[in-house]
Amino acid sequence: MLMFVRVKVQAGARKERFAELGPGKFEIDVKEKAERNAANDRIRTLVARYFSISPKSVRIVSGHRRGNKTLRVII
């Protein structure tokens, strides 16, 4: 099953936080900085863990360098 998920991200936060705002909408704070894809990799890992899938099944389709991202998730 293919689905698209919208994520609002805060990179470089003091505490890691993962909150579901509604169906297919999440707000994620990660400790990793937005350098060398560290924050994006952590976001993919957290979303994959939420859906109990491999991080390879989560892909950022838009917003690579922005706080608002769209992810493609294959379940």
MDTraj code that builds the backbone (N, CA, C; nanometers):
import mdtraj as md
import numpy as np

residues = "MET LEU MET PHE VAL ARG VAL LYS VAL GLN ALA GLY ALA ARG LYS GLU ARG PHE ALA GLU LEU GLY PRO GLY LYS PHE GLU ILE ASP VAL LYS GLU LYS ALA GLU ARG ASN ALA ALA ASN ASP ARG ILE ARG THR LEU VAL ALA ARG TYR PHE SER ILE SER PRO LYS SER VAL ARG ILE VAL SER GLY HIS ARG ARG GLY ASN LYS THR LEU ARG VAL ILE ILE".split()
xyz = np.array([
    [0.0852, -0.1177, 0.0000],
    [0.0000, 0.0000, 0.0000],
    [0.0896, 0.1239, 0.0000],
    [0.0587, 0.2176, -0.0856],
    [0.1342, 0.3413, -0.0973],
    [0.0546, 0.4549, -0.0346],
    [0.1218, 0.5344, 0.0483],
    [0.0547, 0.6499, 0.1075],
    [0.1525, 0.7661, 0.1164],
    [0.0981, 0.8863, 0.1201],
    [0.1781, 1.0064, 0.1351],
    [0.1500, 1.0685, 0.2706],
    [0.2566, 1.1100, 0.3378],
    [0.2474, 1.1620, 0.4737],
    [0.3093, 1.3014, 0.4753],
    [0.2435, 1.3937, 0.5433],
    [0.2973, 1.5290, 0.5593],
    [0.3599, 1.5416, 0.6980],
    [0.4785, 1.6025, 0.7009],
    [0.5533, 1.6129, 0.8249],
    [0.6033, 1.7551, 0.8430],
    [0.5828, 1.8091, 0.9629],
    [0.6418, 1.9373, 0.9999],
    [0.7591, 1.9051, 1.0912],
    [0.8779, 1.9558, 1.0558],
    [1.0005, 1.9146, 1.1232],
    [1.0689, 2.0324, 1.1913],
    [1.1225, 2.0052, 1.3094],
    [1.2105, 2.0996, 1.3787],
    [1.3424, 2.0270, 1.4017],
    [1.4451, 2.0665, 1.3262],
    [1.5774, 2.0043, 1.3416],
    [1.6562, 2.0792, 1.4485],
    [1.7453, 2.0093, 1.5143],
    [1.8292, 2.0709, 1.6169],
    [1.7557, 2.1007, 1.7460],
    [1.6499, 2.0260, 1.7756],
    [1.5718, 2.0470, 1.8976],
    [1.6442, 1.9877, 2.0190],
    [1.6095, 2.0335, 2.1353],
    [1.6704, 1.9790, 2.2577],
    [1.6222, 1.8381, 2.2883],
    [1.4918, 1.8150, 2.2670],
    [1.4330, 1.6837, 2.2934],
    [1.3690, 1.6314, 2.1661],
    [1.3802, 1.5008, 2.1477],
    [1.3157, 1.4393, 2.0331],
    [1.1678, 1.4203, 2.0645],
    [1.0828, 1.4530, 1.9651],
    [0.9381, 1.4431, 1.9857],
    [0.8743, 1.3964, 1.8559],
    [0.7746, 1.3097, 1.8677],
    [0.7011, 1.2574, 1.7528],
    [0.5536, 1.2644, 1.7877],
    [0.4796, 1.3464, 1.7166],
    [0.3367, 1.3634, 1.7473],
    [0.2545, 1.3482, 1.6200],
    [0.1445, 1.2734, 1.6296],
    [0.0521, 1.2602, 1.5174],
    [-0.0557, 1.3673, 1.5336],
    [-0.0672, 1.4537, 1.4336],
    [-0.1644, 1.5632, 1.4389],
    [-0.2987, 1.5221, 1.3809],
    [-0.2983, 1.4252, 1.2951],
    [-0.4198, 1.3771, 1.2302],
    [-0.3809, 1.2658, 1.1353],
    [-0.4766, 1.2174, 1.0570],
    [-0.4435, 1.1093, 0.9642],
    [-0.3421, 1.1568, 0.8587],
    [-0.2245, 1.0980, 0.8591],
    [-0.1226, 1.1323, 0.7614],
    [-0.0497, 1.2624, 0.7873],
    [-0.0639, 1.3181, 0.9084],
    [0.0039, 1.4432, 0.9435],
    [0.0781, 1.4260, 1.0751],
    [0.2072, 1.4610, 1.0733],
    [0.2911, 1.4440, 1.1908],
    [0.3722, 1.5696, 1.2175],
    [0.4118, 1.5842, 1.3421],
    [0.5036, 1.6899, 1.3819],
    [0.6192, 1.6208, 1.4532],
    [0.7412, 1.6435, 1.4034],
    [0.8572, 1.5717, 1.4546],
    [0.9669, 1.6712, 1.4900],
    [1.0205, 1.6587, 1.6097],
    [1.1389, 1.7334, 1.6520],
    [1.2518, 1.6332, 1.6666],
    [1.3668, 1.6641, 1.6055],
    [1.4823, 1.5754, 1.6140],
    [1.6033, 1.6529, 1.6638],
    [1.6919, 1.5832, 1.7332],
    [1.8127, 1.6462, 1.7867],
    [1.9161, 1.6736, 1.6779],
    [1.9143, 1.5941, 1.5731],
    [2.0119, 1.6084, 1.4663],
    [1.9948, 1.7428, 1.3951],
    [2.1057, 1.7997, 1.3550],
    [2.1022, 1.9260, 1.2829],
    [2.0729, 1.8990, 1.1356],
    [2.0299, 2.0018, 1.0666],
    [1.9972, 1.9902, 0.9241],
    [2.1241, 2.0022, 0.8404],
    [2.2207, 1.9197, 0.8695],
    [2.3476, 1.9177, 0.7972],
    [2.3759, 1.7752, 0.7505],
    [2.4233, 1.7627, 0.6272],
    [2.4606, 1.6328, 0.5699],
    [2.3488, 1.5292, 0.5812],
    [2.2251, 1.5725, 0.5701],
    [2.1066, 1.4843, 0.5718],
    [2.0839, 1.4122, 0.7038],
    [2.1475, 1.4536, 0.8112],
    [2.1331, 1.3849, 0.9402],
    [1.9886, 1.3916, 0.9903],
    [1.9274, 1.5084, 0.9831],
    [1.7893, 1.5231, 1.0306],
    [1.6928, 1.4447, 0.9410],
    [1.7113, 1.4514, 0.8107],
    [1.6238, 1.3777, 0.7187],
    [1.6333, 1.2268, 0.7410],
    [1.7534, 1.1768, 0.7634],
    [1.7698, 1.0337, 0.7900],
    [1.6988, 0.9927, 0.9185],
    [1.7072, 1.0751, 1.0209],
    [1.6406, 1.0448, 1.1481],
    [1.4887, 1.0479, 1.1314],
    [1.4380, 1.1423, 1.0536],
    [1.2930, 1.1516, 1.0279],
    [1.2449, 1.0255, 0.9584],
    [1.3184, 0.9804, 0.8572],
    [1.2814, 0.8581, 0.7871],
    [1.2796, 0.7386, 0.8827],
    [1.3766, 0.7333, 0.9729],
    [1.3834, 0.6237, 1.0699],
    [1.2640, 0.6268, 1.1652],
    [1.2282, 0.7445, 1.2143],
    [1.1158, 0.7556, 1.3083],
    [0.9826, 0.7221, 1.2428],
    [0.9631, 0.7682, 1.1201],
    [0.8381, 0.7372, 1.0486],
    [0.8321, 0.5877, 1.0192],
    [0.9431, 0.5288, 0.9798],
    [0.9463, 0.3840, 0.9540],
    [0.9146, 0.3052, 1.0804],
    [0.9686, 0.3484, 1.1933],
    [0.9414, 0.2818, 1.3205],
    [0.7925, 0.2926, 1.3562],
    [0.7319, 0.4073, 1.3306],
    [0.5894, 0.4272, 1.3606],
    [0.5033, 0.3287, 1.2814],
    [0.5364, 0.3091, 1.1533],
    [0.4581, 0.2193, 1.0690],
    [0.5093, 0.0747, 1.0715],
    [0.6137, 0.0473, 1.1500],
    [0.6742, -0.0862, 1.1610],
    [0.7207, -0.1389, 1.0252],
    [0.7962, -0.0548, 0.9543],
    [0.8502, -0.0922, 0.8245],
    [0.9991, -0.0549, 0.8212],
    [1.0645, -0.0890, 0.7138],
    [1.2057, -0.0554, 0.6952],
    [1.2200, 0.0924, 0.6559],
    [1.3256, 0.1594, 0.7012],
    [1.3479, 0.2986, 0.6591],
    [1.3641, 0.3129, 0.5075],
    [1.3998, 0.2064, 0.4392],
    [1.4110, 0.2106, 0.2929],
    [1.2747, 0.2272, 0.2263],
    [1.1683, 0.1992, 0.2993],
    [1.0330, 0.2127, 0.2458],
    [0.9777, 0.3537, 0.2636],
    [1.0569, 0.4424, 0.3213],
    [1.0158, 0.5813, 0.3429],
    [1.1063, 0.6703, 0.2593],
    [1.0449, 0.7548, 0.1771],
    [1.1230, 0.8422, 0.0884],
    [1.0682, 0.9842, 0.0958],
    [1.1572, 1.0814, 0.1025],
    [1.1167, 1.2216, 0.1002],
    [1.0953, 1.2611, -0.0450],
    [0.9727, 1.3029, -0.0783],
    [0.9428, 1.3405, -0.2165],
    [0.9427, 1.4916, -0.2370],
    [0.9218, 1.5684, -0.1311],
    [0.9332, 1.7141, -0.1424],
    [0.9678, 1.7725, -0.0066],
    [1.0365, 1.8862, -0.0097],
    [1.0741, 1.9534, 0.1134],
    [1.2054, 1.9063, 0.1717],
    [1.2981, 1.8605, 0.0874],
    [1.4265, 1.8101, 0.1371],
    [1.4989, 1.9123, 0.2238],
    [1.4880, 2.0379, 0.1895],
    [1.5599, 2.1430, 0.2630],
    [1.4658, 2.2371, 0.3363],
    [1.3457, 2.1927, 0.3611],
    [1.2460, 2.2760, 0.4289],
    [1.1940, 2.2065, 0.5540],
    [1.1228, 2.2818, 0.6348],
    [1.0647, 2.2268, 0.7564],
    [0.9381, 2.1462, 0.7319],
    [0.8710, 2.1728, 0.6203],
    [0.7512, 2.0967, 0.5838],
    [0.7882, 1.9997, 0.4728],
    [0.7642, 1.8720, 0.4976],
    [0.8045, 1.7686, 0.4040],
    [0.6866, 1.6791, 0.3681],
    [0.6950, 1.6188, 0.2512],
    [0.6012, 1.5158, 0.2101],
    [0.6809, 1.3876, 0.1928],
    [0.6359, 1.2816, 0.2573],
    [0.7041, 1.1533, 0.2524],
    [0.6164, 1.0504, 0.1811],
    [0.6798, 0.9650, 0.1028],
    [0.6108, 0.8521, 0.0414],
    [0.6418, 0.7301, 0.1265],
    [0.5385, 0.6641, 0.1746],
    [0.5543, 0.5470, 0.2610],
    [0.4922, 0.4270, 0.1918],
    [0.5706, 0.3197, 0.1786],
    [0.5202, 0.1951, 0.1222],
    [0.5053, 0.0947, 0.2346],
    [0.3815, 0.0540, 0.2569],
    [0.3515, -0.0412, 0.3645],
    [0.3217, -0.1770, 0.3055],
])
top = md.Topology()
chain = top.add_chain()
for i, resn in enumerate(residues, 1):
    res = top.add_residue(resn, chain, resSeq=i)
    for name in ("N", "CA", "C"):
        top.add_atom(name, md.element.get_by_symbol(name[0]), res)
traj = md.Trajectory(xyz[None], top)
